[in-house]
Amino acid sequence: MQLSALCYGRFRTCGGQTTDQGSRRELKSMPFISYLSGLLKTQLLTEDLVSGVEIRCEEKGRCPSACHLCRQAGREQPSPIPVLLEVSRIVPLYSLVQDNVTKETFKSATMSSYWCAGKGDVIDNWCRCDLSAFSKDGLPNCSPLRQPVLRLAPHLEPSSTMVALEWLDVEPLIGYKLSDYIIQHKRVEDPSEAEIYTGEVLSLVDDLFSGLGSSCVVAGRRNGDHPHSVLYSLVFKCLEPDSLYKFTLYAVDSRGSRSESSFVSVRTSCPMVDDSRAEEIADKVYNLYNGYTSGKEQQTAYNTLMEIPPPLLYRVQHHYNSHYEKFGDFVWRSEDELGPRKAHLILRRVERISRYCRALLRSAYIQSRTDTMAYMFCRSEEVQPPSSVWHGSLQETRTACMEKLISVQRNTYGNAKLR
């Protein structure tokens, strides 16, 4: 950085002064603006001012007209503002060296330190590692892979069956060439056993951009908010409601090195429930239970309650108790009409619903809505042979991308109906 000095200052250390009697005189202190005002009035240091600092500056610019502290007595114009340093231009540090040989050596060392951790040389836009810069597995590590940071996509809120993720590309301008991202996702039944089941593993290049993977997972790519940044996205569209999922991501470069992985754990929303249908089934079951129940009516009630999804069954139980509990609650009436065995088979179906969703399913009103959201859908324009090793840069892969819309259903829970 080159600087041009427009002002200079002379400073000297200030200490206490000793009188003839050998006593130490205390230094006075005052606000800096008072000190400057005193200098302007007297033009010299007196016994009433702090001694020890002398400032000489070239003056450039003017104080704002609204600043009353900058005005001098007897002068119409406000006092100018001193400027100490001004940046003329910003240049690389090695360009300040005049000797060409020294400049090139300095440039090479600076580039190596910044891009190759000081353990290799910059050749074009990659790092050629020194012989001492290799890991235990024989791979060069003078430009180690950065860890990609996986996160939930802020513009696509997770639903009962859909989760959207995104991450910024970690390929640098100079260094390694990133060839692929590996995504692993799994449903976690028991958090304490999360590492036992590996789940499904997908390659961004071989499975998703190629179109050979599942249609339930969609990959996208677009430019990030900053220059030269790339943002990748994934949309998982066929997940189970009210389930905990763990998503893991790591990068692979053209040398075969693998980055540290990052992960996101998220629970999908509660299952969709048709509240009107739940209320109709509750009325139907009450009518079947009411009065003398024949074997045919018992079987009809049993089949109806066993065929509906567990969340809807839980909502039927809520409506039944809300309207007909004075004639006996749902559990007691089911045991009385169908017998303990069949009633147990029905009620055990709701045991896997989480406590959180059970609380929501007991809401006074449940209404459904459909949101339409946009996402990126990309396909590779290059055909890769099966089981081929990809040695190029992922950023150089030509993809055809388009924006698509997805309809997502959601439940709204509350104590009053929404308009």
C-alpha positions as CSV (number, residue, x, y, z in Angstrom):
1,M,0.0,0.0,0.0
2,Q,1.5,3.4,-1.0
3,L,0.9,6.3,1.3
4,S,1.4,10.0,0.8
5,A,2.0,12.1,3.9
6,L,0.2,15.4,4.1
7,C,0.9,16.0,7.8
8,Y,3.6,15.3,10.3
9,G,3.7,15.4,14.1
10,R,6.5,15.7,16.7
11,F,5.9,14.0,20.0
12,R,7.9,13.9,23.2
13,T,7.3,12.1,26.5
14,C,5.6,14.2,29.1
15,G,6.5,13.7,32.8
16,G,6.2,15.6,36.0
17,Q,8.3,18.7,36.6
18,T,10.4,19.2,39.8
19,T,10.4,22.5,41.6
20,D,13.3,24.1,43.5
21,Q,12.0,22.6,46.7
22,G,12.2,19.1,45.2
23,S,8.4,18.5,45.2
24,R,6.7,17.0,42.1
25,R,4.1,19.0,40.4
26,E,1.0,17.2,39.3
27,L,0.1,17.2,35.5
28,K,-3.2,18.7,34.6
29,S,-5.6,16.8,32.3
30,M,-8.4,18.2,30.1
31,P,-10.4,17.2,27.1
32,F,-8.5,17.2,23.8
33,I,-10.8,19.7,22.2
34,S,-10.1,22.1,25.2
35,Y,-6.4,21.6,24.6
36,L,-6.7,22.5,21.0
37,S,-8.9,25.6,21.8
38,G,-6.2,26.8,24.2
39,L,-3.5,26.4,21.6
40,L,-5.5,28.5,19.1
41,K,-6.0,31.3,21.7
42,T,-2.5,31.5,23.1
43,Q,-0.4,30.0,20.3
44,L,2.0,28.8,23.0
45,L,2.0,26.5,26.0
46,T,1.4,28.1,29.4
47,E,1.1,26.9,32.9
48,D,-2.6,26.5,32.5
49,L,-2.3,23.9,29.7
50,V,-1.1,20.4,29.4
51,S,2.5,20.3,28.3
52,G,4.3,17.6,26.4
53,V,2.7,17.4,22.9
54,E,3.4,19.7,19.9
55,I,1.5,19.1,16.7
56,R,2.4,20.6,13.3
57,C,0.1,19.7,10.4
58,E,-0.6,20.9,6.9
59,E,-4.3,21.8,6.7
60,K,-6.7,20.4,4.1
61,G,-10.5,20.6,4.0
62,R,-12.8,22.4,6.3
63,C,-14.8,21.7,9.4
64,P,-18.6,21.2,8.9
65,S,-20.4,24.5,9.3
66,A,-22.6,23.1,12.0
67,C,-19.6,22.3,14.3
68,H,-19.4,25.1,16.9
69,L,-16.2,23.7,18.4
70,C,-14.3,24.4,15.1
71,R,-15.0,28.2,15.0
72,Q,-12.4,30.7,16.1
73,A,-13.2,34.0,17.8
74,G,-13.0,36.9,15.4
75,R,-12.9,34.7,12.3
76,E,-15.9,34.1,10.0
77,Q,-14.4,31.1,8.4
78,P,-14.3,27.8,10.4
79,S,-11.0,26.3,11.1
80,P,-9.7,23.8,8.5
81,I,-9.5,20.1,9.2
82,P,-5.9,18.6,9.3
83,V,-5.4,15.4,7.2
84,L,-2.6,13.1,8.3
85,L,-2.4,10.4,5.6
86,E,-4.1,9.7,2.3
87,V,-4.1,6.4,0.4
88,S,-3.1,7.0,-3.2
89,R,-3.6,3.4,-4.5
90,I,-3.5,-0.2,-3.4
91,V,-0.9,-2.5,-4.9
92,P,0.5,-6.0,-4.1
93,L,3.3,-5.8,-1.5
94,Y,5.9,-7.3,-3.8
95,S,5.4,-4.6,-6.4
96,L,7.0,-2.1,-4.1
97,V,10.3,-3.9,-4.6
98,Q,12.4,-2.3,-7.4
99,D,14.9,-5.1,-8.3
100,N,13.3,-7.5,-10.8
101,V,14.9,-10.7,-9.4
102,T,14.0,-9.8,-5.9
103,K,10.5,-8.9,-7.0
104,E,9.9,-12.3,-8.7
105,T,11.3,-14.2,-5.7
106,F,9.2,-12.2,-3.3
107,K,6.1,-12.7,-5.5
108,S,6.7,-16.5,-5.7
109,A,7.1,-16.7,-1.9
110,T,4.0,-14.6,-1.3
111,M,1.9,-16.7,-3.7
112,S,3.2,-19.9,-2.2
113,S,2.5,-18.8,1.3
114,Y,-1.1,-17.6,0.5
115,W,-2.3,-20.4,-1.8
116,C,-0.1,-23.4,-1.0
117,A,0.6,-23.0,2.7
118,G,4.2,-22.3,1.9
119,K,4.8,-25.9,0.9
120,G,4.6,-25.6,-2.9
121,D,4.7,-23.4,-5.9
122,V,1.9,-21.8,-7.8
123,I,1.8,-23.1,-11.4
124,D,-0.9,-21.4,-13.4
125,N,-4.0,-21.9,-11.1
126,W,-2.9,-24.9,-9.1
127,C,-0.3,-25.8,-6.5
128,R,2.7,-28.0,-7.2
129,C,3.5,-29.4,-3.8
130,D,7.0,-30.0,-2.4
131,L,8.1,-33.5,-1.8
132,S,7.7,-33.0,1.9
133,A,4.1,-31.9,1.5
134,F,2.4,-35.3,1.2
135,S,0.1,-37.0,3.7
136,K,0.4,-40.5,5.1
137,D,-1.8,-41.9,2.3
138,G,0.5,-40.5,-0.4
139,L,-1.7,-37.6,-1.4
140,P,-0.4,-34.0,-1.7
141,N,-1.6,-31.7,1.0
142,C,0.0,-28.3,0.4
143,S,-3.5,-27.0,-0.5
144,P,-5.9,-29.0,1.7
145,L,-9.6,-29.1,0.9
146,R,-11.7,-26.7,2.8
147,Q,-14.8,-28.1,4.6
148,P,-18.1,-27.3,2.8
149,V,-20.7,-25.9,5.1
150,L,-24.1,-27.6,4.6
151,R,-27.1,-25.6,5.7
152,L,-30.9,-25.5,5.3
153,A,-32.0,-23.4,2.3
154,P,-33.5,-20.2,3.7
155,H,-36.1,-19.8,0.9
156,L,-37.5,-23.3,1.1
157,E,-39.0,-24.1,4.5
158,P,-39.0,-27.9,5.3
159,S,-42.4,-29.6,5.1
160,S,-43.6,-33.0,6.1
161,T,-42.0,-34.6,3.1
162,M,-39.5,-32.1,1.7
163,V,-36.2,-30.7,2.9
164,A,-34.0,-28.3,0.9
165,L,-30.3,-27.9,1.5
166,E,-27.5,-25.7,0.1
167,W,-23.8,-25.0,0.4
168,L,-21.2,-22.7,-1.2
169,D,-18.5,-24.2,-3.5
170,V,-15.2,-24.5,-1.7
171,E,-12.9,-24.6,-4.8
172,P,-10.4,-21.7,-4.6
173,L,-9.2,-19.6,-7.5
174,I,-5.7,-21.2,-7.1
175,G,-4.9,-24.5,-5.5
176,Y,-6.8,-27.7,-5.9
177,K,-9.5,-28.7,-8.4
178,L,-12.7,-29.9,-6.8
179,S,-14.3,-32.8,-8.8
180,D,-17.3,-33.9,-6.9
181,Y,-19.5,-33.6,-3.7
182,I,-20.7,-36.7,-1.9
183,I,-24.1,-36.5,-0.1
184,Q,-25.3,-39.1,2.4
185,H,-28.7,-39.0,3.9
186,K,-30.5,-41.4,6.3
187,R,-33.5,-41.6,8.5
188,V,-32.5,-41.8,12.2
189,E,-34.8,-44.0,14.2
190,D,-32.7,-43.9,17.4
191,P,-30.3,-40.9,17.7
192,S,-27.9,-43.0,19.9
193,E,-27.5,-45.4,16.9
194,A,-27.1,-42.8,14.2
195,E,-23.7,-44.0,13.0
196,I,-24.6,-47.7,12.6
197,Y,-26.8,-47.2,9.5
198,T,-24.9,-45.4,6.7
199,G,-28.0,-44.5,4.7
200,E,-28.1,-43.7,1.0
201,V,-24.9,-42.2,-0.6
202,L,-25.2,-40.0,-3.7
203,S,-22.6,-38.4,-6.0
204,L,-23.5,-34.8,-7.2
205,V,-21.9,-35.5,-10.6
206,D,-22.5,-39.2,-11.2
207,D,-26.0,-39.6,-9.7
208,L,-27.7,-36.2,-9.6
209,F,-26.4,-34.0,-12.4
210,S,-26.3,-37.1,-14.7
211,G,-30.0,-37.9,-14.0
212,L,-29.2,-41.5,-13.1
213,G,-30.2,-41.1,-9.5
214,S,-33.6,-41.0,-7.9
215,S,-36.2,-38.5,-9.0
216,C,-36.9,-37.8,-5.4
217,V,-33.6,-35.8,-5.1
218,V,-33.0,-32.7,-7.3
219,A,-29.7,-30.9,-7.6
220,G,-29.2,-27.3,-8.7
221,R,-26.5,-24.7,-9.2
222,R,-26.4,-20.9,-9.4
223,N,-24.1,-18.0,-8.9
224,G,-23.7,-16.9,-5.3
225,D,-24.0,-13.4,-3.9
226,H,-20.2,-12.7,-4.3
227,P,-18.1,-12.7,-7.5
228,H,-16.7,-16.1,-8.5
229,S,-18.9,-17.8,-5.9
230,V,-21.1,-20.8,-6.8
231,L,-24.1,-22.1,-4.7
232,Y,-25.2,-25.7,-4.9
233,S,-28.6,-26.9,-3.7
234,L,-30.4,-30.1,-3.1
235,V,-34.2,-30.8,-2.7
236,F,-35.3,-34.0,-1.1
237,K,-38.9,-34.5,-2.0
238,C,-39.9,-38.0,-0.8
239,L,-39.2,-38.0,2.9
240,E,-41.3,-39.5,5.7
241,P,-43.3,-37.1,7.9
242,D,-42.4,-36.5,11.6
243,S,-39.0,-38.2,11.1
244,L,-35.5,-37.2,12.0
245,Y,-33.0,-37.2,9.1
246,K,-29.3,-36.6,9.0
247,F,-27.7,-35.2,5.9
248,T,-23.9,-35.3,5.5
249,L,-21.7,-33.6,2.8
250,Y,-18.0,-33.8,1.9
251,A,-15.9,-32.7,-1.1
252,V,-13.6,-34.7,-3.3
253,D,-10.8,-33.2,-5.4
254,S,-9.1,-34.4,-8.6
255,R,-6.2,-35.8,-6.6
256,G,-8.5,-38.1,-4.6
257,S,-8.3,-36.1,-1.4
258,R,-11.4,-35.9,0.8
259,S,-12.5,-32.9,2.9
260,E,-13.9,-32.9,6.4
261,S,-17.6,-33.5,6.3
262,S,-20.4,-31.3,7.6
263,F,-23.9,-32.4,8.5
264,V,-27.4,-31.1,9.2
265,S,-30.0,-32.9,11.2
266,V,-33.6,-31.9,10.7
267,R,-37.0,-33.3,11.7
268,T,-39.7,-33.2,9.0
269,S,-43.0,-31.5,9.9
270,C,-46.0,-33.3,11.2
271,P,-48.1,-35.4,8.7
272,M,-50.9,-33.7,6.7
273,V,-54.3,-34.2,8.2
274,D,-57.7,-33.6,6.6
275,D,-59.6,-32.3,9.6
276,S,-63.0,-32.4,8.0
277,R,-62.6,-36.0,7.2
278,A,-61.4,-36.8,10.7
279,E,-64.5,-35.2,12.1
280,E,-66.7,-37.2,9.7
281,I,-65.1,-40.4,10.7
282,A,-65.5,-39.6,14.4
283,D,-69.3,-39.1,13.8
284,K,-69.4,-42.3,11.9
285,V,-67.7,-44.3,14.6
286,Y,-70.0,-42.8,17.3
287,N,-73.1,-43.9,15.2
288,L,-71.6,-47.4,14.9
289,Y,-70.9,-47.6,18.6
290,N,-74.3,-46.0,19.6
291,G,-76.9,-48.4,20.9
292,Y,-76.8,-52.1,20.2
293,T,-73.7,-52.9,18.0
294,S,-74.0,-55.9,15.8
295,G,-71.0,-57.9,14.5
296,K,-71.2,-56.2,11.2
297,E,-71.1,-52.8,12.7
298,Q,-68.2,-53.7,14.9
299,Q,-66.2,-55.0,11.9
300,T,-67.0,-51.8,10.0
301,A,-65.8,-49.6,12.8
302,Y,-62.6,-51.8,13.2
303,N,-61.8,-51.7,9.5
304,T,-62.4,-48.0,9.3
305,L,-60.1,-47.2,12.2
306,M,-57.3,-49.6,10.9
307,E,-57.3,-48.3,7.4
308,I,-56.8,-44.6,8.1
309,P,-53.2,-43.2,8.7
310,P,-52.1,-42.9,12.4
311,P,-52.2,-39.1,12.5
312,L,-55.7,-39.1,11.1
313,L,-56.7,-41.7,13.7
314,Y,-55.3,-39.5,16.5
315,R,-57.3,-36.6,15.2
316,V,-60.5,-38.8,15.0
317,Q,-59.9,-39.7,18.7
318,H,-59.6,-36.0,19.5
319,H,-62.9,-35.1,17.7
320,Y,-64.7,-38.1,19.3
321,N,-63.7,-37.1,22.8
322,S,-64.6,-33.4,22.1
323,H,-68.1,-34.2,21.0
324,Y,-69.1,-37.5,22.7
325,E,-66.9,-37.9,25.8
326,K,-70.0,-37.6,28.0
327,F,-71.1,-41.1,26.6
328,G,-67.6,-42.5,27.3
329,D,-64.2,-41.6,25.9
330,F,-62.9,-43.1,22.7
331,V,-60.6,-45.7,24.4
332,W,-63.2,-47.0,26.7
333,R,-65.9,-47.2,24.0
334,S,-63.6,-49.0,21.6
335,E,-62.6,-51.6,24.3
336,D,-66.3,-52.0,25.2
337,E,-67.6,-52.4,21.6
338,L,-64.6,-54.1,19.9
339,G,-63.0,-55.9,22.8
340,P,-59.6,-55.2,24.4
341,R,-57.6,-57.0,21.7
342,K,-58.9,-55.1,18.7
343,A,-58.9,-51.8,20.6
344,H,-55.3,-52.4,21.5
345,L,-54.4,-53.0,17.9
346,I,-56.0,-49.8,16.9
347,L,-54.5,-47.6,19.7
348,R,-51.0,-48.9,19.3
349,R,-50.9,-47.4,15.8
350,V,-50.6,-43.9,17.2
351,E,-47.7,-44.7,19.6
352,R,-45.0,-43.7,17.0
353,I,-46.4,-40.2,16.6
354,S,-44.0,-37.8,18.3
355,R,-45.0,-35.8,21.4
356,Y,-44.7,-32.6,19.4
357,C,-47.1,-33.7,16.7
358,R,-49.5,-35.1,19.3
359,A,-49.7,-31.7,20.9
360,L,-50.4,-30.1,17.5
361,L,-53.0,-32.7,16.6
362,R,-54.9,-31.7,19.8
363,S,-55.3,-28.2,18.5
364,A,-58.8,-26.8,18.3
365,Y,-58.6,-26.3,14.5
366,I,-56.3,-27.6,11.8
367,Q,-56.4,-26.1,8.3
368,S,-54.4,-27.0,5.2
369,R,-52.7,-24.7,2.8
370,T,-50.5,-25.2,-0.3
371,D,-47.4,-23.1,-0.9
372,T,-45.7,-22.8,-4.3
373,M,-42.0,-22.3,-4.2
374,A,-39.2,-22.1,-6.8
375,Y,-36.1,-24.2,-7.0
376,M,-33.2,-24.8,-9.4
377,F,-33.0,-28.0,-11.5
378,C,-29.8,-28.8,-13.3
379,R,-28.6,-31.6,-15.6
380,S,-25.1,-32.2,-17.0
381,E,-24.7,-31.6,-20.7
382,E,-21.7,-33.9,-20.8
383,V,-22.1,-37.7,-21.0
384,Q,-19.6,-39.5,-18.7
385,P,-18.8,-43.2,-19.2
386,P,-20.1,-45.5,-16.4
387,S,-17.6,-45.9,-13.5
388,S,-15.3,-43.3,-15.0
389,V,-12.9,-41.4,-12.7
390,W,-13.6,-37.6,-13.0
391,H,-10.4,-35.6,-13.0
392,G,-11.7,-32.2,-14.1
393,S,-13.1,-29.3,-12.1
394,L,-16.7,-29.4,-11.1
395,Q,-17.0,-25.7,-11.9
396,E,-16.0,-26.5,-15.5
397,T,-18.8,-29.1,-15.9
398,R,-21.4,-27.7,-18.3
399,T,-24.9,-28.0,-16.9
400,A,-28.3,-26.9,-18.2
401,C,-30.3,-25.3,-15.4
402,M,-33.9,-24.1,-15.2
403,E,-36.1,-22.8,-12.5
404,K,-39.0,-25.0,-11.5
405,L,-41.9,-24.7,-9.1
406,I,-42.9,-27.2,-6.4
407,S,-46.2,-27.3,-4.5
408,V,-45.8,-28.0,-0.8
409,Q,-48.8,-28.8,1.5
410,R,-48.7,-27.6,5.1
411,N,-51.0,-27.7,8.1
412,T,-51.8,-24.6,10.1
413,Y,-52.7,-25.2,13.7
414,G,-54.5,-22.8,16.0
415,N,-57.3,-22.2,18.6
416,A,-59.5,-20.3,16.1
417,K,-60.2,-20.8,12.4
418,L,-58.2,-18.7,10.0
419,R,-60.1,-16.7,7.4
